[in-house]
Every structure is written in structure tokens, then in C-alpha cells.
Amino acid sequence: MKSFNVSLKSITDVKDFVNIVNKFDFDIDLTSGRYVVDAKSIMGIFSLDLSKPIKVDVHSDDYSDFYEEVKNYIL
């Protein structure tokens, strides 16, 4: 499992991030405070506090392609 923080500042960022995440078969969770949501759920992401960094947990050992696609959001 790999963890890193991302910043999703706008509606467009969230929409683009969800489109990227949905390309991959492995599970990806987002954590903000005590809340954990599925990164493939746009409604789940909008329930988080987007003004703060969001922790991403990638549940796969082969995450390099995913990491490369979301590198613009990584803090």
C-alpha cells in the first residue's frame, strides 16, 4: 500500500481526479480527518473537507501508472 497527500481545490479537479481513479482496478481510499471514502465516488469526495490536504491510500503494489497520472494533484 502506498500513501500520499493530494489537493483538490476545484470541482474540475475532483471530476478529473475521479475519472483518473476509475481507470484502475485496485481500491483507492481518501481520508480527511476521521472520514474515509472510496476515491471512485464523486459524492464521497465532495463530503470531505477539500480546503485541507487529503490522504490517498492506494491498495496495490503496482501503482506507478496511477501515481504518474495524479502527480499534478500531489502535495
Rosetta constraint file for C-alpha pairs under 8 A:
AtomPair CA 1 CA 57 HARMONIC 6.72 0.50
AtomPair CA 1 CA 58 HARMONIC 5.49 0.50
AtomPair CA 1 CA 59 HARMONIC 4.76 0.50
AtomPair CA 1 CA 60 HARMONIC 5.49 0.50
AtomPair CA 1 CA 61 HARMONIC 6.11 0.50
AtomPair CA 2 CA 57 HARMONIC 5.81 0.50
AtomPair CA 2 CA 58 HARMONIC 5.18 0.50
AtomPair CA 2 CA 59 HARMONIC 6.92 0.50
AtomPair CA 2 CA 60 HARMONIC 7.44 0.50
AtomPair CA 2 CA 61 HARMONIC 7.55 0.50
AtomPair CA 2 CA 63 HARMONIC 7.82 0.50
AtomPair CA 3 CA 55 HARMONIC 6.80 0.50
AtomPair CA 3 CA 56 HARMONIC 5.41 0.50
AtomPair CA 3 CA 57 HARMONIC 4.58 0.50
AtomPair CA 3 CA 58 HARMONIC 6.30 0.50
AtomPair CA 4 CA 55 HARMONIC 5.72 0.50
AtomPair CA 4 CA 56 HARMONIC 5.36 0.50
AtomPair CA 4 CA 57 HARMONIC 6.97 0.50
AtomPair CA 4 CA 74 HARMONIC 7.20 0.50
AtomPair CA 4 CA 75 HARMONIC 7.91 0.50
AtomPair CA 5 CA 53 HARMONIC 5.96 0.50
AtomPair CA 5 CA 54 HARMONIC 5.35 0.50
AtomPair CA 5 CA 55 HARMONIC 4.39 0.50
AtomPair CA 5 CA 56 HARMONIC 5.78 0.50
AtomPair CA 5 CA 74 HARMONIC 5.83 0.50
AtomPair CA 5 CA 75 HARMONIC 5.73 0.50
AtomPair CA 6 CA 53 HARMONIC 5.66 0.50
AtomPair CA 6 CA 54 HARMONIC 5.29 0.50
AtomPair CA 6 CA 55 HARMONIC 6.41 0.50
AtomPair CA 6 CA 56 HARMONIC 6.97 0.50
AtomPair CA 6 CA 73 HARMONIC 5.14 0.50
AtomPair CA 6 CA 74 HARMONIC 4.31 0.50
AtomPair CA 6 CA 75 HARMONIC 5.39 0.50
AtomPair CA 7 CA 50 HARMONIC 7.37 0.50
AtomPair CA 7 CA 52 HARMONIC 7.21 0.50
AtomPair CA 7 CA 53 HARMONIC 5.17 0.50
AtomPair CA 7 CA 54 HARMONIC 6.28 0.50
AtomPair CA 7 CA 73 HARMONIC 5.50 0.50
AtomPair CA 7 CA 74 HARMONIC 6.51 0.50
AtomPair CA 7 CA 75 HARMONIC 6.62 0.50
AtomPair CA 8 CA 13 HARMONIC 5.43 0.50
AtomPair CA 8 CA 14 HARMONIC 5.89 0.50
AtomPair CA 8 CA 50 HARMONIC 6.19 0.50
AtomPair CA 8 CA 53 HARMONIC 7.86 0.50
AtomPair CA 8 CA 54 HARMONIC 7.96 0.50
AtomPair CA 8 CA 73 HARMONIC 6.74 0.50
AtomPair CA 9 CA 13 HARMONIC 6.40 0.50
AtomPair CA 9 CA 14 HARMONIC 7.77 0.50
AtomPair CA 9 CA 50 HARMONIC 6.43 0.50
AtomPair CA 9 CA 51 HARMONIC 6.92 0.50
AtomPair CA 10 CA 14 HARMONIC 6.48 0.50
AtomPair CA 11 CA 15 HARMONIC 6.20 0.50
AtomPair CA 12 CA 16 HARMONIC 6.03 0.50
AtomPair CA 13 CA 17 HARMONIC 5.95 0.50
AtomPair CA 14 CA 18 HARMONIC 6.13 0.50
AtomPair CA 14 CA 42 HARMONIC 7.14 0.50
AtomPair CA 14 CA 45 HARMONIC 7.42 0.50
AtomPair CA 15 CA 19 HARMONIC 6.28 0.50
AtomPair CA 15 CA 42 HARMONIC 7.08 0.50
AtomPair CA 16 CA 20 HARMONIC 6.32 0.50
AtomPair CA 17 CA 21 HARMONIC 6.19 0.50
AtomPair CA 17 CA 70 HARMONIC 7.11 0.50
AtomPair CA 18 CA 22 HARMONIC 6.09 0.50
AtomPair CA 18 CA 39 HARMONIC 6.62 0.50
AtomPair CA 18 CA 40 HARMONIC 5.52 0.50
AtomPair CA 18 CA 41 HARMONIC 7.12 0.50
AtomPair CA 18 CA 42 HARMONIC 6.37 0.50
AtomPair CA 19 CA 23 HARMONIC 6.88 0.50
AtomPair CA 19 CA 40 HARMONIC 7.97 0.50
AtomPair CA 20 CA 24 HARMONIC 7.67 0.50
AtomPair CA 20 CA 66 HARMONIC 7.74 0.50
AtomPair CA 20 CA 69 HARMONIC 7.06 0.50
AtomPair CA 20 CA 70 HARMONIC 7.45 0.50
AtomPair CA 21 CA 28 HARMONIC 7.59 0.50
AtomPair CA 21 CA 39 HARMONIC 6.74 0.50
AtomPair CA 21 CA 40 HARMONIC 5.99 0.50
AtomPair CA 21 CA 66 HARMONIC 7.52 0.50
AtomPair CA 22 CA 40 HARMONIC 5.78 0.50
AtomPair CA 24 CA 66 HARMONIC 7.47 0.50
AtomPair CA 26 CA 58 HARMONIC 7.59 0.50
AtomPair CA 26 CA 59 HARMONIC 6.26 0.50
AtomPair CA 26 CA 60 HARMONIC 6.21 0.50
AtomPair CA 27 CA 38 HARMONIC 7.70 0.50
AtomPair CA 27 CA 58 HARMONIC 6.40 0.50
AtomPair CA 27 CA 59 HARMONIC 5.36 0.50
AtomPair CA 27 CA 60 HARMONIC 7.48 0.50
AtomPair CA 28 CA 38 HARMONIC 6.27 0.50
AtomPair CA 28 CA 39 HARMONIC 5.49 0.50
AtomPair CA 28 CA 40 HARMONIC 7.48 0.50
AtomPair CA 28 CA 56 HARMONIC 6.93 0.50
AtomPair CA 28 CA 57 HARMONIC 5.62 0.50
AtomPair CA 28 CA 58 HARMONIC 4.65 0.50
AtomPair CA 28 CA 59 HARMONIC 5.99 0.50
AtomPair CA 29 CA 36 HARMONIC 6.52 0.50
AtomPair CA 29 CA 37 HARMONIC 5.68 0.50
AtomPair CA 29 CA 38 HARMONIC 4.76 0.50
AtomPair CA 29 CA 39 HARMONIC 5.16 0.50
AtomPair CA 29 CA 56 HARMONIC 5.82 0.50
AtomPair CA 29 CA 57 HARMONIC 5.13 0.50
AtomPair CA 29 CA 58 HARMONIC 6.69 0.50
AtomPair CA 30 CA 36 HARMONIC 5.55 0.50
AtomPair CA 30 CA 37 HARMONIC 5.32 0.50
AtomPair CA 30 CA 38 HARMONIC 6.26 0.50
AtomPair CA 30 CA 39 HARMONIC 5.66 0.50
AtomPair CA 30 CA 45 HARMONIC 7.66 0.50
AtomPair CA 30 CA 54 HARMONIC 6.40 0.50
AtomPair CA 30 CA 55 HARMONIC 5.55 0.50
AtomPair CA 30 CA 56 HARMONIC 4.75 0.50
AtomPair CA 30 CA 57 HARMONIC 6.38 0.50
AtomPair CA 31 CA 35 HARMONIC 5.64 0.50
AtomPair CA 31 CA 36 HARMONIC 4.45 0.50
AtomPair CA 31 CA 37 HARMONIC 6.59 0.50
AtomPair CA 31 CA 54 HARMONIC 5.86 0.50
AtomPair CA 31 CA 55 HARMONIC 4.99 0.50
AtomPair CA 31 CA 56 HARMONIC 6.54 0.50
AtomPair CA 31 CA 57 HARMONIC 7.92 0.50
AtomPair CA 32 CA 36 HARMONIC 6.62 0.50
AtomPair CA 32 CA 48 HARMONIC 6.23 0.50
AtomPair CA 32 CA 49 HARMONIC 6.73 0.50
AtomPair CA 32 CA 52 HARMONIC 7.88 0.50
AtomPair CA 32 CA 53 HARMONIC 7.59 0.50
AtomPair CA 32 CA 54 HARMONIC 5.38 0.50
AtomPair CA 32 CA 55 HARMONIC 6.54 0.50
AtomPair CA 35 CA 48 HARMONIC 7.39 0.50
AtomPair CA 37 CA 41 HARMONIC 7.45 0.50
AtomPair CA 37 CA 44 HARMONIC 5.58 0.50
AtomPair CA 37 CA 45 HARMONIC 6.80 0.50
AtomPair CA 38 CA 44 HARMONIC 6.69 0.50
AtomPair CA 38 CA 45 HARMONIC 7.80 0.50
AtomPair CA 39 CA 44 HARMONIC 7.48 0.50
AtomPair CA 39 CA 45 HARMONIC 6.79 0.50
AtomPair CA 41 CA 45 HARMONIC 6.35 0.50
AtomPair CA 42 CA 46 HARMONIC 6.37 0.50
AtomPair CA 43 CA 47 HARMONIC 6.45 0.50
AtomPair CA 44 CA 48 HARMONIC 7.04 0.50
AtomPair CA 46 CA 50 HARMONIC 7.49 0.50
AtomPair CA 50 CA 54 HARMONIC 7.34 0.50
AtomPair CA 53 CA 75 HARMONIC 7.83 0.50
AtomPair CA 58 CA 63 HARMONIC 7.12 0.50
AtomPair CA 63 CA 67 HARMONIC 6.06 0.50
AtomPair CA 64 CA 68 HARMONIC 6.12 0.50
AtomPair CA 65 CA 69 HARMONIC 6.37 0.50
AtomPair CA 66 CA 70 HARMONIC 6.36 0.50
AtomPair CA 67 CA 71 HARMONIC 5.87 0.50
AtomPair CA 70 CA 74 HARMONIC 6.74 0.50
